[in-house]
Amino acid sequence: MNTENTKQKKLGRPVFKVNWPEGSFSAKDVYKALDGKLSHVSVKLKINKAVEEGSLQKVETLKQATGRPVSIYKKRV
């Protein structure tokens, strides 16, 4: 059996590449720009992974009168 040239099919949902906006943005801004192609959770996971890899930087956290704080991000230059 020849296993050197055998290509495996990748199972599951295809990878979705997100183009990060210029300037400052929140996860909600990215979600709205994608028109529902990804869920809120998927957008947050991609942002957290990009921050961990160093391609995004967390700029600030906006405290609101009620509800959860909003994290603001920007591309790392």
PyMOL commands that place a pseudoatom at each C-alpha (Angstrom):
pseudoatom trace, name=CA, resn=MET, resi=1, chain=A, elem=C, hetatm=0, pos=[0.000, 0.000, 0.000]
pseudoatom trace, name=CA, resn=ASN, resi=2, chain=A, elem=C, hetatm=0, pos=[1.395, 3.375, -1.014]
pseudoatom trace, name=CA, resn=THR, resi=3, chain=A, elem=C, hetatm=0, pos=[0.846, 5.916, 1.771]
pseudoatom trace, name=CA, resn=GLU, resi=4, chain=A, elem=C, hetatm=0, pos=[3.325, 8.591, 0.655]
pseudoatom trace, name=CA, resn=ASN, resi=5, chain=A, elem=C, hetatm=0, pos=[1.169, 10.310, -1.978]
pseudoatom trace, name=CA, resn=THR, resi=6, chain=A, elem=C, hetatm=0, pos=[-2.231, 9.740, -0.406]
pseudoatom trace, name=CA, resn=LYS, resi=7, chain=A, elem=C, hetatm=0, pos=[-4.105, 12.955, 0.331]
pseudoatom trace, name=CA, resn=GLN, resi=8, chain=A, elem=C, hetatm=0, pos=[-6.586, 12.957, 3.184]
pseudoatom trace, name=CA, resn=LYS, resi=9, chain=A, elem=C, hetatm=0, pos=[-9.854, 14.835, 2.819]
pseudoatom trace, name=CA, resn=LYS, resi=10, chain=A, elem=C, hetatm=0, pos=[-10.378, 17.328, 5.602]
pseudoatom trace, name=CA, resn=LEU, resi=11, chain=A, elem=C, hetatm=0, pos=[-13.627, 16.680, 7.418]
pseudoatom trace, name=CA, resn=GLY, resi=12, chain=A, elem=C, hetatm=0, pos=[-15.869, 19.250, 9.052]
pseudoatom trace, name=CA, resn=ARG, resi=13, chain=A, elem=C, hetatm=0, pos=[-16.745, 22.834, 8.372]
pseudoatom trace, name=CA, resn=PRO, resi=14, chain=A, elem=C, hetatm=0, pos=[-14.381, 24.749, 6.059]
pseudoatom trace, name=CA, resn=VAL, resi=15, chain=A, elem=C, hetatm=0, pos=[-12.075, 27.346, 7.616]
pseudoatom trace, name=CA, resn=PHE, resi=16, chain=A, elem=C, hetatm=0, pos=[-13.403, 30.910, 7.391]
pseudoatom trace, name=CA, resn=LYS, resi=17, chain=A, elem=C, hetatm=0, pos=[-10.738, 33.637, 7.117]
pseudoatom trace, name=CA, resn=VAL, resi=18, chain=A, elem=C, hetatm=0, pos=[-11.669, 36.915, 8.837]
pseudoatom trace, name=CA, resn=ASN, resi=19, chain=A, elem=C, hetatm=0, pos=[-10.260, 40.189, 7.519]
pseudoatom trace, name=CA, resn=TRP, resi=20, chain=A, elem=C, hetatm=0, pos=[-9.882, 42.459, 10.549]
pseudoatom trace, name=CA, resn=PRO, resi=21, chain=A, elem=C, hetatm=0, pos=[-11.149, 46.047, 10.137]
pseudoatom trace, name=CA, resn=GLU, resi=22, chain=A, elem=C, hetatm=0, pos=[-8.763, 49.007, 10.140]
pseudoatom trace, name=CA, resn=GLY, resi=23, chain=A, elem=C, hetatm=0, pos=[-8.742, 51.086, 13.313]
pseudoatom trace, name=CA, resn=SER, resi=24, chain=A, elem=C, hetatm=0, pos=[-10.401, 50.131, 16.584]
pseudoatom trace, name=CA, resn=PHE, resi=25, chain=A, elem=C, hetatm=0, pos=[-13.271, 47.636, 16.666]
pseudoatom trace, name=CA, resn=SER, resi=26, chain=A, elem=C, hetatm=0, pos=[-15.226, 45.365, 18.974]
pseudoatom trace, name=CA, resn=ALA, resi=27, chain=A, elem=C, hetatm=0, pos=[-16.404, 41.783, 18.491]
pseudoatom trace, name=CA, resn=LYS, resi=28, chain=A, elem=C, hetatm=0, pos=[-19.908, 43.109, 17.803]
pseudoatom trace, name=CA, resn=ASP, resi=29, chain=A, elem=C, hetatm=0, pos=[-18.568, 45.280, 14.940]
pseudoatom trace, name=CA, resn=VAL, resi=30, chain=A, elem=C, hetatm=0, pos=[-16.902, 42.269, 13.319]
pseudoatom trace, name=CA, resn=TYR, resi=31, chain=A, elem=C, hetatm=0, pos=[-20.032, 40.138, 13.751]
pseudoatom trace, name=CA, resn=LYS, resi=32, chain=A, elem=C, hetatm=0, pos=[-22.209, 42.785, 12.075]
pseudoatom trace, name=CA, resn=ALA, resi=33, chain=A, elem=C, hetatm=0, pos=[-19.717, 43.189, 9.202]
pseudoatom trace, name=CA, resn=LEU, resi=34, chain=A, elem=C, hetatm=0, pos=[-19.814, 39.431, 8.489]
pseudoatom trace, name=CA, resn=ASP, resi=35, chain=A, elem=C, hetatm=0, pos=[-23.629, 39.469, 8.074]
pseudoatom trace, name=CA, resn=GLY, resi=36, chain=A, elem=C, hetatm=0, pos=[-24.144, 36.357, 10.190]
pseudoatom trace, name=CA, resn=LYS, resi=37, chain=A, elem=C, hetatm=0, pos=[-21.607, 34.148, 8.358]
pseudoatom trace, name=CA, resn=LEU, resi=38, chain=A, elem=C, hetatm=0, pos=[-20.112, 33.318, 11.764]
pseudoatom trace, name=CA, resn=SER, resi=39, chain=A, elem=C, hetatm=0, pos=[-21.749, 33.148, 15.181]
pseudoatom trace, name=CA, resn=HIS, resi=40, chain=A, elem=C, hetatm=0, pos=[-20.930, 35.539, 18.044]
pseudoatom trace, name=CA, resn=VAL, resi=41, chain=A, elem=C, hetatm=0, pos=[-18.981, 32.763, 19.750]
pseudoatom trace, name=CA, resn=SER, resi=42, chain=A, elem=C, hetatm=0, pos=[-16.921, 31.961, 16.639]
pseudoatom trace, name=CA, resn=VAL, resi=43, chain=A, elem=C, hetatm=0, pos=[-16.006, 35.635, 16.217]
pseudoatom trace, name=CA, resn=LYS, resi=44, chain=A, elem=C, hetatm=0, pos=[-14.918, 35.865, 19.878]
pseudoatom trace, name=CA, resn=LEU, resi=45, chain=A, elem=C, hetatm=0, pos=[-12.852, 32.672, 19.555]
pseudoatom trace, name=CA, resn=LYS, resi=46, chain=A, elem=C, hetatm=0, pos=[-11.115, 33.982, 16.422]
pseudoatom trace, name=CA, resn=ILE, resi=47, chain=A, elem=C, hetatm=0, pos=[-10.377, 37.310, 18.148]
pseudoatom trace, name=CA, resn=ASN, resi=48, chain=A, elem=C, hetatm=0, pos=[-8.957, 35.554, 21.221]
pseudoatom trace, name=CA, resn=LYS, resi=49, chain=A, elem=C, hetatm=0, pos=[-6.787, 33.333, 19.014]
pseudoatom trace, name=CA, resn=ALA, resi=50, chain=A, elem=C, hetatm=0, pos=[-5.523, 36.357, 17.045]
pseudoatom trace, name=CA, resn=VAL, resi=51, chain=A, elem=C, hetatm=0, pos=[-4.671, 38.182, 20.296]
pseudoatom trace, name=CA, resn=GLU, resi=52, chain=A, elem=C, hetatm=0, pos=[-2.803, 35.111, 21.510]
pseudoatom trace, name=CA, resn=GLU, resi=53, chain=A, elem=C, hetatm=0, pos=[-0.883, 34.848, 18.208]
pseudoatom trace, name=CA, resn=GLY, resi=54, chain=A, elem=C, hetatm=0, pos=[-0.059, 38.558, 18.306]
pseudoatom trace, name=CA, resn=SER, resi=55, chain=A, elem=C, hetatm=0, pos=[-1.858, 39.780, 15.181]
pseudoatom trace, name=CA, resn=LEU, resi=56, chain=A, elem=C, hetatm=0, pos=[-4.449, 41.728, 17.238]
pseudoatom trace, name=CA, resn=GLN, resi=57, chain=A, elem=C, hetatm=0, pos=[-3.984, 43.896, 20.301]
pseudoatom trace, name=CA, resn=LYS, resi=58, chain=A, elem=C, hetatm=0, pos=[-6.520, 44.628, 23.026]
pseudoatom trace, name=CA, resn=VAL, resi=59, chain=A, elem=C, hetatm=0, pos=[-6.665, 48.422, 23.321]
pseudoatom trace, name=CA, resn=GLU, resi=60, chain=A, elem=C, hetatm=0, pos=[-9.195, 49.068, 26.073]
pseudoatom trace, name=CA, resn=THR, resi=61, chain=A, elem=C, hetatm=0, pos=[-12.268, 47.838, 27.905]
pseudoatom trace, name=CA, resn=LEU, resi=62, chain=A, elem=C, hetatm=0, pos=[-15.326, 50.087, 27.917]
pseudoatom trace, name=CA, resn=LYS, resi=63, chain=A, elem=C, hetatm=0, pos=[-17.408, 49.874, 31.082]
pseudoatom trace, name=CA, resn=GLN, resi=64, chain=A, elem=C, hetatm=0, pos=[-21.113, 50.322, 30.475]
pseudoatom trace, name=CA, resn=ALA, resi=65, chain=A, elem=C, hetatm=0, pos=[-23.777, 51.499, 32.908]
pseudoatom trace, name=CA, resn=THR, resi=66, chain=A, elem=C, hetatm=0, pos=[-25.470, 48.098, 32.682]
pseudoatom trace, name=CA, resn=GLY, resi=67, chain=A, elem=C, hetatm=0, pos=[-24.379, 44.827, 31.145]
pseudoatom trace, name=CA, resn=ARG, resi=68, chain=A, elem=C, hetatm=0, pos=[-20.988, 43.398, 30.360]
pseudoatom trace, name=CA, resn=PRO, resi=69, chain=A, elem=C, hetatm=0, pos=[-17.935, 45.504, 29.497]
pseudoatom trace, name=CA, resn=VAL, resi=70, chain=A, elem=C, hetatm=0, pos=[-16.956, 45.752, 25.800]
pseudoatom trace, name=CA, resn=SER, resi=71, chain=A, elem=C, hetatm=0, pos=[-13.385, 44.978, 24.739]
pseudoatom trace, name=CA, resn=ILE, resi=72, chain=A, elem=C, hetatm=0, pos=[-11.889, 47.110, 21.964]
pseudoatom trace, name=CA, resn=TYR, resi=73, chain=A, elem=C, hetatm=0, pos=[-9.200, 45.675, 19.656]
pseudoatom trace, name=CA, resn=LYS, resi=74, chain=A, elem=C, hetatm=0, pos=[-6.970, 46.878, 16.817]
pseudoatom trace, name=CA, resn=LYS, resi=75, chain=A, elem=C, hetatm=0, pos=[-4.500, 45.331, 14.386]
pseudoatom trace, name=CA, resn=ARG, resi=76, chain=A, elem=C, hetatm=0, pos=[-0.965, 45.106, 15.666]
pseudoatom trace, name=CA, resn=VAL, resi=77, chain=A, elem=C, hetatm=0, pos=[1.409, 46.995, 13.392]
for i in range(1, 77): cmd.bond("trace and resi %d" % i, "trace and resi %d" % (i + 1))
show_as sticks, trace
zoom trace
